Amino acid sequence: MTEPYAEEDIEKLFNIMGQGLWYLQHLENAVSTFTALKILQRKKEKGTKVTEQLGERVLLKQKVQTLGPLISSAKREKTIPVALAQRFDKFLKERNWLIHNSVNTDYLALRSQNNKQELFKRIDAFAEEAIELKKEIYFLLEEWYTEEGYDIEYAYNLAEQTLRDAEQR
């Protein structure tokens, strides 16, 4: 027997979907930033002068991509190593389901207790995987950054100062 949509179920669905999208954007930001840094490093190694304008252009080119092309770019630049590629591919499928197909495939889920719980679990798992993948990317970025001879503490201090400055505006 089906039950009508409950307001609290709708609220929970929107809340967890919003969380998932928020964490997705954080992951996309981490991947795009790391990939841009790798592209700029490669350009520098080939003799290109890396200017602030070039850095902004490369970063913007990465940041405007949707997840599929961003993952392809990150694989090409070895931002996403082979060991993580399958997780990213699976995550992309879940992202595509959530963004493009969840309403079509699961529109009746809120009318059944079991289906509703499965839907909520799936979206929660999506959000959790976004968080875990972002952690993986941050770890890889820190490792690469240090291996390239850059001062990670300086980078973190600069980031903290930039945040403080932004909060003052």
Rosetta silent file (secondary structure, phi, psi, omega in degrees, C-alpha in Angstrom):
SEQUENCE: MTEPYAEEDIEKLFNIMGQGLWYLQHLENAVSTFTALKILQRKKEKGTKVTEQLGERVLLKQKVQTLGPLISSAKREKTIPVALAQRFDKFLKERNWLIHNSVNTDYLALRSQNNKQELFKRIDAFAEEAIELKKEIYFLLEEWYTEEGYDIEYAYNLAEQTLRDAEQR
SCORE:     score description
SCORE:     0.000 S_00000001
   1 L     0.000  138.527 -179.721    0.000    0.000    0.000 S_00000001
   2 L   -97.005  155.525  177.764    1.301    3.442   -0.849 S_00000001
   3 L  -121.218  153.488  178.874    1.121    6.502    1.315 S_00000001
   4 L   -68.351  161.362  177.340    0.979   10.149    0.211 S_00000001
   5 L   -61.269  131.288  175.794    4.086   12.269    0.276 S_00000001
   6 L   -94.877  141.113 -178.716    4.750   13.519    3.776 S_00000001
   7 H   -55.751  -41.003 -179.837    6.016   17.076    4.153 S_00000001
   8 H   -66.906  -29.338  175.981    8.912   15.921    6.356 S_00000001
   9 H   -69.429  -41.921  177.708    9.968   13.430    3.654 S_00000001
  10 H   -62.477  -45.449  179.686   10.018   16.158    1.026 S_00000001
  11 H   -61.047  -44.177  178.828   11.995   18.391    3.380 S_00000001
  12 H   -64.186  -44.001  179.001   14.493   15.616    4.119 S_00000001
  13 H   -57.628  -49.345 -179.704   14.854   14.789    0.412 S_00000001
  14 H   -64.167  -37.181  179.704   15.574   18.415   -0.486 S_00000001
  15 H   -64.605  -50.146 -177.576   17.959   18.751    2.449 S_00000001
  16 H   -71.814  -30.842  174.646   20.060   15.696    1.594 S_00000001
  17 H   -65.866  -41.885  177.525   20.020   16.518   -2.117 S_00000001
  18 H   -61.706  -41.681  176.748   21.268   20.005   -1.280 S_00000001
  19 H   -61.650  -45.544  179.554   24.023   18.561    0.876 S_00000001
  20 H   -58.959  -43.522  179.429   25.034   16.196   -1.910 S_00000001
  21 H   -68.082  -36.441  177.455   25.214   19.030   -4.421 S_00000001
  22 H   -61.742  -48.602 -179.951   27.176   21.191   -1.978 S_00000001
  23 H   -67.628  -34.626  174.946   29.751   18.441   -1.450 S_00000001
  24 H   -58.606  -45.455 -179.065   29.838   17.747   -5.196 S_00000001
  25 H   -65.440  -35.941  175.637   30.791   21.368   -5.832 S_00000001
  26 H   -63.948  -41.710  177.699   33.560   21.169   -3.231 S_00000001
  27 H   -63.384  -47.059  179.192   34.903   18.058   -4.973 S_00000001
  28 H   -58.757  -39.826  178.691   34.715   19.733   -8.387 S_00000001
  29 H   -63.081  -44.154  179.796   36.573   22.721   -6.980 S_00000001
  30 H   -63.388  -45.874 -178.722   39.342   20.523   -5.566 S_00000001
  31 H   -65.713  -44.656 -177.891   39.747   18.561   -8.816 S_00000001
  32 H   -66.140  -39.204  179.238   39.668   21.649  -11.032 S_00000001
  33 H   -66.417  -47.552 -179.945   42.181   23.527   -8.883 S_00000001
  34 H   -62.353  -43.213  179.627   44.613   20.612   -8.679 S_00000001
  35 H   -63.416  -41.589  178.060   44.317   19.951  -12.414 S_00000001
  36 H   -61.160  -42.234  178.645   44.940   23.631  -13.187 S_00000001
  37 H   -61.861  -40.609  179.376   48.072   23.560  -11.009 S_00000001
  38 H   -67.129  -39.329  177.637   49.351   20.491  -12.854 S_00000001
  39 H   -63.091  -45.374  179.662   48.682   22.116  -16.239 S_00000001
  40 H   -63.968  -39.075  177.772   50.518   25.259  -15.150 S_00000001
  41 H   -62.731  -43.089  178.252   53.448   23.207  -13.837 S_00000001
  42 H   -61.754  -42.659  178.206   53.678   21.369  -17.175 S_00000001
  43 H   -62.152  -42.545  178.984   53.630   24.687  -19.036 S_00000001
  44 H   -60.855  -43.877  179.602   56.359   26.027  -16.763 S_00000001
  45 H   -63.565  -27.439  178.553   58.488   22.937  -17.407 S_00000001
  46 L   -87.459    3.447  175.140   58.099   23.525  -21.164 S_00000001
  47 L    98.299    2.224  178.063   59.417   27.055  -20.772 S_00000001
  48 L   -75.969  134.297  175.398   56.179   29.024  -20.691 S_00000001
  49 L   -75.207  122.134 -178.660   56.222   31.989  -18.349 S_00000001
  50 L   -90.903  108.948  178.886   53.420   31.401  -15.845 S_00000001
  51 L  -103.571  168.675  177.027   51.750   34.715  -15.125 S_00000001
  52 H   -60.194  -40.623  179.837   48.788   35.532  -12.936 S_00000001
  53 H   -63.516  -43.048  178.084   46.675   36.030  -16.075 S_00000001
  54 H   -63.343  -44.655  178.623   47.679   32.632  -17.461 S_00000001
  55 H   -58.148  -44.573  179.462   46.938   31.029  -14.106 S_00000001
  56 H   -64.622  -39.912  178.669   43.494   32.611  -13.982 S_00000001
  57 H   -63.884  -46.787 -179.616   42.743   31.510  -17.571 S_00000001
  58 H   -64.191  -43.833  179.484   43.801   27.908  -16.937 S_00000001
  59 H   -63.092  -44.975  179.787   41.892   27.766  -13.662 S_00000001
  60 H   -61.912  -40.190  179.131   38.746   29.233  -15.215 S_00000001
  61 H   -60.472  -36.619  177.795   38.929   26.732  -18.090 S_00000001
  62 H   -74.684  -42.634 -173.299   38.927   23.917  -15.547 S_00000001
  63 H   -68.857  -24.758 -178.453   36.276   25.418  -13.264 S_00000001
  64 L   -82.819   -7.799 -178.622   33.652   25.897  -15.976 S_00000001
  65 L   -76.942  145.962  171.349   33.643   22.210  -16.883 S_00000001
  66 L   -78.733  172.271 -169.494   30.917   19.892  -15.700 S_00000001
  67 H   -58.583  -43.646 -178.193   31.969   16.774  -13.836 S_00000001
  68 H   -58.144  -57.497  177.135   32.351   14.425  -16.828 S_00000001
  69 H   -62.322  -32.823  177.906   34.740   16.628  -18.818 S_00000001
  70 H   -64.213  -42.653  177.710   36.472   17.669  -15.597 S_00000001
  71 H   -64.108  -42.928  178.367   37.181   14.030  -14.742 S_00000001
  72 H   -59.722  -45.097  178.352   38.482   13.414  -18.275 S_00000001
  73 H   -62.504  -43.014 -179.327   40.793   16.412  -17.994 S_00000001
  74 H   -65.824  -36.400  176.234   41.955   15.310  -14.543 S_00000001
  75 H   -65.674  -43.961 -179.926   42.728   11.804  -15.809 S_00000001
  76 H   -60.122  -39.527 -178.588   44.675   13.245  -18.735 S_00000001
  77 L   -87.657    0.989 -179.943   46.720   15.441  -16.381 S_00000001
  78 L    63.854   29.290  170.792   47.127   12.563  -13.904 S_00000001
  79 L   -72.539  -41.673  175.713   45.299   14.476  -11.187 S_00000001
  80 L  -101.783  108.627  179.740   43.146   11.385  -10.790 S_00000001
  81 L   -70.855  162.272 -179.222   45.465    8.376  -10.716 S_00000001
  82 H   -52.630  -39.398 -178.182   44.428    5.059  -12.215 S_00000001
  83 H   -60.531  -27.340 -179.521   43.782    3.680   -8.724 S_00000001
  84 H   -99.926  -10.734 -172.391   41.010    6.285   -8.177 S_00000001
  85 H   -58.152  -42.383 -179.549   39.616    6.365  -11.709 S_00000001
  86 H   -63.243  -39.395  178.210   36.995    3.665  -11.131 S_00000001
  87 H   -63.990  -41.307  178.597   35.659    5.446   -8.071 S_00000001
  88 H   -66.550  -39.080  178.566   35.373    8.680  -10.023 S_00000001
  89 H   -63.695  -43.081  177.362   33.647    6.911  -12.915 S_00000001
  90 H   -64.701  -41.529  178.914   31.134    5.330  -10.521 S_00000001
  91 H   -62.193  -40.561  178.222   30.654    8.672   -8.791 S_00000001
  92 H   -60.935  -40.601  178.165   29.976   10.337  -12.150 S_00000001
  93 H   -62.654  -41.858  177.942   27.245    7.770  -12.865 S_00000001
  94 H   -66.285  -39.795  176.806   25.655    8.531   -9.507 S_00000001
  95 H   -61.061  -44.674  179.931   25.939   12.261  -10.151 S_00000001
  96 H   -63.597  -39.607  175.886   24.261   11.834  -13.534 S_00000001
  97 H   -61.391  -49.032 -176.203   21.471    9.808  -11.936 S_00000001
  98 H   -62.282  -45.293 -175.301   20.964   12.424   -9.208 S_00000001
  99 H   -78.531  -40.296 -169.899   21.026   15.431  -11.538 S_00000001
 100 H  -107.117  -25.316 -169.200   19.347   14.019  -14.649 S_00000001
 101 H  -127.893  -11.290 -172.873   17.328   10.913  -13.769 S_00000001
 102 H   -59.764  -38.253  179.072   16.407   10.655  -10.088 S_00000001
 103 H   -65.993  -44.308 -178.593   12.986   12.246  -10.557 S_00000001
 104 H   -67.159  -38.481 -175.343   12.173   10.012  -13.528 S_00000001
 105 H   -89.697  -22.485 -172.147   13.396    6.797  -11.927 S_00000001
 106 H  -129.217   25.094 -175.520   12.432    7.378   -8.294 S_00000001
 107 L   -65.806  -21.194  178.996    9.429    9.683   -8.319 S_00000001
 108 L   -96.356   -2.063 -174.237    7.310    7.178   -6.409 S_00000001
 109 H   -58.012  -34.607 -177.807    9.973    6.338   -3.808 S_00000001
 110 H   -72.384   -6.703 -179.806    8.542    8.693   -1.194 S_00000001
 111 H   -94.035   -1.726  179.821    5.283    6.765   -1.253 S_00000001
 112 L  -132.293  130.676 -176.757    6.864    3.577    0.086 S_00000001
 113 H   -58.576  -47.038 -179.500    8.770    3.307    3.350 S_00000001
 114 H   -64.489  -47.451 -178.953   11.361    0.855    1.968 S_00000001
 115 H   -65.083  -37.352  178.678   11.901    2.723   -1.301 S_00000001
 116 H   -62.263  -47.152 -179.582   12.093    6.035    0.520 S_00000001
 117 H   -64.397  -38.346  177.271   14.817    4.762    2.849 S_00000001
 118 H   -64.488  -41.514  177.977   16.766    3.313   -0.099 S_00000001
 119 H   -62.337  -47.144  179.451   16.529    6.641   -1.938 S_00000001
 120 H   -61.702  -42.184  178.449   17.734    8.555    1.117 S_00000001
 121 H   -62.256  -41.471 -178.953   20.606    6.087    1.620 S_00000001
 122 H   -63.259  -43.514 -179.935   21.650    6.409   -2.019 S_00000001
 123 H   -69.825  -39.721  175.552   21.763   10.191   -1.862 S_00000001
 124 H   -60.574  -41.698  179.217   23.578   10.112    1.502 S_00000001
 125 H   -63.884  -36.551  176.619   26.128    7.697    0.007 S_00000001
 126 H   -60.918  -48.207 -179.643   26.624   10.101   -2.904 S_00000001
 127 H   -62.528  -43.597  179.748   27.363   12.963   -0.511 S_00000001
 128 H   -63.272  -39.627  179.240   29.724   10.807    1.559 S_00000001
 129 H   -67.831  -35.915  176.133   31.617    9.682   -1.536 S_00000001
 130 H   -60.218  -43.311  179.025   32.004   13.308   -2.640 S_00000001
 131 H   -63.440  -46.700 -177.927   33.565   14.080    0.742 S_00000001
 132 H   -65.892  -40.964  178.204   35.877   11.055    0.607 S_00000001
 133 H   -65.547  -37.396  177.269   36.977   11.737   -2.975 S_00000001
 134 H   -62.990  -41.886  177.299   37.716   15.350   -2.076 S_00000001
 135 H   -59.927  -42.078  178.071   39.900   14.140    0.799 S_00000001
 136 H   -60.527  -44.132 -179.526   41.753   11.869   -1.640 S_00000001
 137 H   -65.381  -43.240  178.229   42.331   14.774   -4.016 S_00000001
 138 H   -61.063  -41.514  177.829   43.556   17.026   -1.199 S_00000001
 139 H   -61.174  -47.145  179.801   45.961   14.325   -0.062 S_00000001
 140 H   -63.436  -38.988  179.226   47.272   13.891   -3.620 S_00000001
 141 H   -64.074  -46.899  179.471   47.553   17.670   -4.065 S_00000001
 142 H   -61.327  -43.375  179.438   49.527   18.092   -0.849 S_00000001
 143 H   -61.891  -48.553 -179.776   51.801   15.200   -1.762 S_00000001
 144 H   -63.261  -46.334 -177.336   52.402   16.529   -5.294 S_00000001
 145 H   -57.762  -44.970  179.049   52.840   20.119   -4.101 S_00000001
 146 H   -67.471  -43.227  178.968   55.484   19.065   -1.583 S_00000001
 147 H   -61.278  -31.592  178.965   57.251   16.774   -4.085 S_00000001
 148 L   -76.807   -4.782  176.272   57.467   19.703   -6.503 S_00000001
 149 L    92.931   10.827  179.196   59.384   21.602   -3.836 S_00000001
 150 L   -86.845  154.992 -178.503   56.683   24.054   -2.825 S_00000001
 151 L   -89.742  106.038 -177.224   56.106   25.069    0.788 S_00000001
 152 H   -66.483  -35.624  178.816   52.738   23.640    1.843 S_00000001
 153 H   -64.537  -40.923  176.687   52.694   25.620    5.095 S_00000001
 154 H   -60.862  -43.195 -179.994   53.159   28.851    3.159 S_00000001
 155 H   -61.893  -44.538  179.107   50.278   27.864    0.869 S_00000001
 156 H   -65.636  -40.548  177.406   48.001   27.140    3.836 S_00000001
 157 H   -63.324  -41.290  177.432   48.955   30.405    5.556 S_00000001
 158 H   -63.333  -41.879  178.301   48.261   32.316    2.340 S_00000001
 159 H   -62.743  -43.280  178.415   44.889   30.579    2.004 S_00000001
 160 H   -61.768  -42.530  178.798   44.000   31.448    5.606 S_00000001
 161 H   -64.763  -40.314  178.374   44.953   35.083    5.045 S_00000001
 162 H   -62.025  -41.551  177.141   42.889   35.180    1.848 S_00000001
 163 H   -63.773  -44.645  178.608   39.873   33.847    3.767 S_00000001
 164 H   -60.508  -42.923  178.955   40.337   36.419    6.534 S_00000001
 165 H   -62.496  -42.367  179.990   40.574   39.183    3.931 S_00000001
 166 H   -63.840  -38.112  179.880   37.425   37.940    2.188 S_00000001
 167 H   -69.025  -23.110  179.566   35.533   37.892    5.478 S_00000001
 168 H   -78.142  -18.494 -177.587   36.506   41.544    6.096 S_00000001
 169 L   -76.766    0.000    0.000   34.835   42.724    2.890 S_00000001
